[in-house]
């Protein structure tokens, strides 16, 4: 159970997911490197709202550990991609905003993601893509259930 056999190969769900993510991650890192950033920086750029985003929301959204997130945010601030500002309503909160350079890099990151998605979509028939998203949704639900059982 949990495997698929094809021509003497046995595929495990976790292996296939990790293998595909590794390939996508390498591709995104290569693209990000062309623009002088990392995949983590690109994802942060894509997740910072115009109205500001608390850094505490970024980590869980992106699956980043707090120390990695903190280090990346410091680097982004030093590189002039973001700035921090205390929330006017709740002085305990610090919001992250994109600078003009951050907005420019965000546009590039967004285009890279859109181009990648367009490329993948062009290679997979619509029915199979629909099935992929249905399976992904089921996987997400199954993983959520597994975490609640820990």
C-alpha positions in Angstrom: 0.0 0.0 0.0 1.2 3.6 -0.7 3.3 2.4 -3.6 3.0 2.3 -7.4 4.9 -0.3 -9.4 5.9 0.5 -13.0 8.4 -1.6 -14.9 10.0 -3.0 -11.8 10.2 0.4 -10.1 8.4 0.9 -6.8 7.3 4.5 -6.2 6.6 5.7 -2.6 4.4 8.8 -2.2 6.9 10.6 0.0 9.8 9.8 -2.4 7.9 11.2 -5.4 6.8 14.3 -3.5 10.4 15.0 -2.2 11.9 14.2 -5.6 9.6 16.6 -7.5 10.0 19.3 -4.9 13.8 18.9 -5.0 13.7 19.5 -8.8 11.3 22.4 -8.6 13.4 23.9 -5.8 16.6 23.6 -7.8 14.9 25.2 -10.8 13.6 28.1 -8.7 16.9 28.5 -6.9 18.7 28.7 -10.3 16.2 31.3 -11.5 16.4 33.2 -8.3 20.2 33.2 -8.5 20.1 34.8 -11.9 18.5 37.8 -10.1 20.8 37.8 -7.1 18.3 36.3 -4.6 17.4 32.9 -3.1 14.2 30.8 -3.3 13.5 31.8 0.3 13.8 35.5 -0.6 11.6 35.0 -3.6 8.9 33.3 -1.5 9.0 36.0 1.1 8.7 38.7 -1.6 5.6 36.9 -2.9 4.0 36.7 0.6 4.5 40.3 1.9 1.3 42.2 1.5 1.2 45.8 0.4 -0.4 46.7 3.7 2.4 45.1 5.6 2.8 41.6 6.9 3.8 40.5 10.4 6.9 38.3 10.3 5.2 35.9 12.6 2.8 35.1 9.7 5.5 34.5 7.1 7.2 31.5 8.8 4.1 29.3 9.0 2.9 30.3 5.5 6.2 29.3 4.0 7.2 26.4 6.3 10.3 28.3 7.5 11.9 27.9 10.9 12.0 31.2 12.9 15.8 31.4 12.9 16.0 30.9 9.1 13.2 33.4 8.6 14.9 35.9 10.9 18.3 35.5 9.1 16.7 35.8 5.7 14.7 39.0 6.7 17.9 40.6 8.1 19.6 39.8 4.8 16.7 41.2 2.8 16.7 44.4 4.9 20.4 44.8 4.4 20.0 44.4 0.7 17.2 47.0 0.6 14.4 44.7 -0.3 12.3 45.2 2.8 11.9 47.5 5.7 10.2 47.0 9.1 7.8 49.3 10.8 5.9 49.1 14.1 2.2 48.6 13.7 0.4 51.9 14.4 -2.5 50.1 16.1 -0.6 47.5 18.1 2.9 48.7 19.0 4.0 45.2 19.9 3.7 44.1 16.3 6.4 44.8 13.6 5.2 44.7 10.0 7.3 43.9 7.0 7.0 46.0 3.9 8.6 45.8 0.5 10.9 48.6 -0.7 10.7 49.8 -4.3 13.5 47.3 -5.1 11.6 44.6 -3.3 8.5 45.3 -5.4 10.6 45.1 -8.6 12.1 41.7 -7.5 8.6 40.5 -6.4 7.4 41.2 -10.0 10.3 39.1 -11.3 9.6 36.3 -8.8 5.9 36.3 -9.7 6.7 36.1 -13.4 9.1 33.1 -12.8 6.3 31.3 -10.9 3.7 32.1 -13.6 6.0 31.0 -16.4 6.8 27.8 -14.6 3.1 27.1 -14.1 2.3 27.9 -17.7 5.0 25.5 -18.9 3.8 22.7 -16.7 0.2 23.2 -17.6 1.1 23.1 -21.3 2.7 19.7 -20.9 -0.2 18.0 -19.0 -3.7 17.3 -20.4 -6.4 19.3 -18.5 -8.1 16.1 -17.1 -4.9 14.8 -15.7 -4.1 18.2 -14.2 -7.5 18.2 -12.5 -6.8 14.8 -11.1 -3.4 16.0 -9.9 -5.1 18.8 -7.9 -7.7 16.5 -6.5 -5.0 14.1 -5.3 -3.0 17.0 -3.9 -6.0 18.1 -1.9 -6.5 14.6 -0.6 -2.9 14.3 0.4 -3.1 17.7 2.2 -6.2 16.4 4.1 -4.5 13.1 4.9 -1.4 14.9 6.2 -3.5 17.2 8.4 -5.2 14.2 9.9 -1.8 12.5 10.5 -0.6 15.7 12.4 -3.7 15.8 14.6 -3.1 12.1 15.5 0.4 12.8 16.8 
